[in-house]
Amino acid sequence: CFPFIIPVTVPDPEKTGAVIEAMACETLNDVIPAYYDVSLKTKYARDDESAEMLDIIFSHRVCDLGDSIWCSILRDGIFVKMFQKNDRNLTSNMEKVEPVITKAIDKALTALGLAE
């Protein structure tokens, strides 16, 4: 979900990146499901209702890209300036950065193969 940084001193950055990506994939496919099913739902859940609640929580989770990947545009960009100036005109400020946000979203959708 989050990008990682490979130091410039690494002799073979492409190979290092491939290994890290493979490890992340295996974690996603094997470690996380095992942790979720065995530990969270069986060992640590108090009852069946708790396990059901975990299913509800995990099936409805989201990743706020405006607060993670695009934080320089939104959180650290527009919102910090608004807070510093006590500027409460959200609509006007959002209209100013809308082209930048739209371009970032379109770029991400294209990279994911989801653009129309």
Steps between C-alpha positions, in 0.01 A plus 500: 500500500778739585806568288840398631838658441810311392826678591721608210784296649325170421705323228199363310190715569281318246567161657453645850169651394385171349587312820319753718197489271496118510521504879213750517295277268561193713411697811175607338417146383621291796594691814210744523226239440660267755528781756142607431342154508710336771600780734235769470189289440591195710753578772418862582130529415281475807210334320348432159350848491848653534621294204200619297579861594855454372360378168281811478789732587747344257249480213425874526846645559640768273836660440481880489732588213464868580659437837765255385620505141372846408560664838731761344208625292224485759597455866842666490411726211161662509381410851814611687483839330130530583562417868791745524290783356178390674352489149165320511410536133542133407304519176711779353827336604396161362401658169854641473666158537234299318700477173805367688289247692316388185832453318638291789187283508505452121869405513433243774202353314708470182784333689254251650339435162168640618481808277228510239 
